[in-house]
Amino acid sequence: MDPKNPITVTSPLLPPLEEFVPYLEQIWQSKWITNNGHFHQELEKALCEYLGVEYISLFTNGTLPLITALQALRIQGEVITTPYSFVATTHSIWWNGIRPVFVDVDPNTGNIDPDRIEAAITPRTTAIMPVHVYGTPCEVDRIEAIARKYGLKVIYDAAHAFGVKQNGRSILNAGDISTLSFHATKTYNTVEGGALICHSKEMKQRIDYLKNFGFAGETEVIAPGINSKMDEIRAAYGLLGLKHVDAAIAARKQVAERYREALREVKGLRLFEDVEGVTHNYSYFPIFIQADEFGETRDELYFRLKEHGILGRRYFYPLISTFSTYRSLPSASADNLPVATRLANEVICLPMHHELTPEEVEHIIHVIKNR
Ligand SMILES: *Cc1c(COP(=O)(O)O)cnc(C)c1O
């Protein structure tokens, strides 16, 4: 492999340029470049249909819908969440002046462990914010039962779960609100972008006010909203991208199947299994290195891959709970989070995207196996 041309962990799904030009011409002709224009409305409709959800609001990234969800549901006090995620999950809680409470994760999925949620509930708890890590669905029924029992709201950070279905139904229908990220690194992107899925017309209306400064008309502001409106150029790019995303997911699936077949029996290397009844999106391919059996530590393998031009990523290391902002929280101690701590120390996400060639995949497998 050419070291000047490393194999990256991800590659953006870029629609063919020539197909994008007519969209741009239409925007230029209309002179309507942002604020709920034609393509914005079209993309919301198309995503509802593609994903199998009823109400969706587009955002400029995947972090602001998390922040806005907490605002829209008037969440305060404490929110139970997972440390095994991208920092934006916990940041969204912090930005609302809410205290995050970390709960450990399931060793077989990396998702929040429902068995540990109840012990973390206090009189100040108002919501749970789980993450469908790597696109694997959380145990949504059990989380819902706990939320009902204690009168809590549930906001899913579904940034990894674009298109994921469980028993034929979109996982985005779980909870009070789910959010998506359409960042360039994700399975489906609008360069930067995101979305919020809710389950009533009234809630969507409130969300749409909140993402436009709280404006509910020319002269009326109903809440201290933010500006997170997706513009027409990115909405058009997203509409075009939807035409190509199925092929991209199919290509990812082939890579995942080959990795799985080749790496399943490697000693000291653990994989997460696909979950029965789930339509996966193959957004990530994590492997977990048990150093004593594998004969190399996670970091040794990580850097050796790098020497061979293979850029994995240690998602999610370090844990969010170890960052300076959060590590003084009582729930942030490693004693409280033994499973998440172990996963964070063992994980490498292998290159996973639609443009990986069979030769590249074989090279990656060869380097891992020949330690
Ligand atoms: C990518 C990501 C986000 C943030 O999305 P942005 O679009 O980058 O703001 C939030 N949560 C998780 C789990 C993510 O992976």
Ligand as a Chemical Component Dictionary entry (heavy atoms), coordinates in Angstrom:
data_LIG
# 
_chem_comp.id                   LIG 
_chem_comp.type                 NON-POLYMER 
_chem_comp.pdbx_formal_charge   0 
_chem_comp.three_letter_code    LIG 
# 
loop_
_chem_comp_atom.comp_id 
_chem_comp_atom.atom_id 
_chem_comp_atom.alt_atom_id 
_chem_comp_atom.type_symbol 
_chem_comp_atom.charge 
_chem_comp_atom.model_Cartn_x 
_chem_comp_atom.model_Cartn_y 
_chem_comp_atom.model_Cartn_z 
_chem_comp_atom.pdbx_ordinal 
LIG C1 C1 C 0 -21.216 12.812 15.140 1  
LIG C2 C2 C 0 -21.893 12.687 16.449 2  
LIG C3 C3 C 0 -22.571 13.763 17.062 3  
LIG C4 C4 C 0 -22.455 15.176 16.605 4  
LIG O1 O1 O 0 -22.807 15.429 15.335 5  
LIG P1 P1 P 0 -22.232 16.697 14.567 6  
LIG O2 O2 O 0 -23.042 16.667 13.313 7  
LIG O3 O3 O 0 -20.783 16.469 14.329 8  
LIG O4 O4 O 0 -22.515 17.903 15.397 9  
LIG C5 C5 C 0 -23.300 13.523 18.212 10 
LIG N1 N1 N 0 -23.327 12.310 18.777 11 
LIG C6 C6 C 0 -22.670 11.264 18.253 12 
LIG C7 C7 C 0 -22.776 9.939  18.926 13 
LIG C8 C8 C 0 -21.911 11.420 17.081 14 
LIG O5 O5 O 0 -21.219 10.382 16.603 15 
# 
loop_
_chem_comp_bond.comp_id 
_chem_comp_bond.atom_id_1 
_chem_comp_bond.atom_id_2 
_chem_comp_bond.value_order 
_chem_comp_bond.pdbx_ordinal 
LIG C1 C2 SING 1  
LIG C2 C3 SING 2  
LIG C2 C8 DOUB 3  
LIG C3 C4 SING 4  
LIG C3 C5 DOUB 5  
LIG C4 O1 SING 6  
LIG O1 P1 SING 7  
LIG P1 O2 DOUB 8  
LIG P1 O3 SING 9  
LIG P1 O4 SING 10 
LIG C5 N1 SING 11 
LIG N1 C6 DOUB 12 
LIG C6 C7 SING 13 
LIG C6 C8 SING 14 
LIG C8 O5 SING 15 
# 
